[in-house]
Amino acid sequence: MFEGKYVVALGERDGVPGPVIAEVLRAAGANVIAMVTECFV
């Protein structure tokens, strides 16, 4: 599904962090071009 796609992984501090999302997307074949974990208050 994500093979060859470029993605930006935006995570949340109290939820799922960006690096975790990025690893899952890489395992699905995506190219992660940016990842960040933010705090949305």
C-alpha positions in Angstrom: 0.0 0.0 0.0 2.8 2.5 0.9 5.4 1.0 -1.5 7.4 3.9 -3.1 5.3 6.6 -1.4 6.9 9.5 0.5 5.4 10.3 3.9 5.7 12.7 6.8 5.2 11.0 10.2 3.5 13.4 12.7 3.2 11.9 16.2 1.9 13.2 19.5 3.7 13.2 22.8 0.8 11.7 24.8 -0.2 9.3 21.9 1.9 7.6 19.4 5.4 9.2 18.9 6.6 10.1 15.4 9.5 7.6 15.3 7.1 4.7 16.0 4.9 5.8 13.2 7.9 6.2 10.9 9.1 2.6 11.6 5.7 1.1 10.9 5.5 3.1 7.6 9.1 2.0 6.6 8.1 -1.6 7.3 5.2 -1.1 4.9 7.5 0.2 2.2 7.2 3.9 2.5 10.0 6.5 2.3 9.8 8.6 5.4 11.1 12.1 4.6 10.3 13.7 7.9 9.2 12.7 11.4 8.3 14.8 14.4 6.6 14.4 17.8 4.6 17.4 18.9 2.6 18.3 22.0 -0.9 19.4 21.1 -2.4 21.1 24.2 
